[in-house]
Amino acid sequence: MQQRRLGTSSLEVSAIGLGCMSMTGGYSDTPDRQEMISLIRTAVDRGVTFFDTAEIYGPYANEELVGEALTPYKGQVVIATKFGWDIDPVERQPRGRVTSRPEVIKQVVDGSLDRLGVDAIDLYYQHRVDPQVPIEDVAGAVRNSSRPARCSTSACRRRPPGRSAERTRSSP
């Protein structure tokens, strides 16, 4: 499979990536977990090296699934995950609002790392804009995470007045 550089980062990914959102339900019934793990591993065997998930998918269940499925391929694949939703960590239910406050980002990075079973997230980015938090504060919180090398590459979205969302990239 062809490989591509992801933006201006040092990440090399397969030309075809696998978005894993619906593998834990969401828009349909919840698929069989073992079938989804098998699907992810078959994708790797066929050359796919780029996998996308988010803490909100499930919530949390999708990161757990992707982490379990890709454990045998550590160091061989690139995992992207997203933050920015206010999720009750006990009930595992969204509270219906976004949050990208720096103190929250530090907590959710740790949760994503644990669920994915990795030491660093390859691509970590903001899922939805939090209009209450300046984008510079969001980028700084991701960049200055408490664990060293937690996020290889990060991206945040900014929405200037009257314009559509743009991505800005920052790397620690």
Beta strands, then each sheet from edge to edge (+ up, - down):
strand 1: 3-5
strand 2: 12-14
strand 3: 18-19
strand 4: 50-52
strand 5: 78-83
strand 6: 85-88
strand 7: 93-98
strand 8: 121-126
strand 9: 151-158
strand 10: 166-170
sheet 1: 1+ 2-
sheet 2: 3+ 4+ 5+ 8+ 9+ 10-
sheet 3: 6+ 7-
end
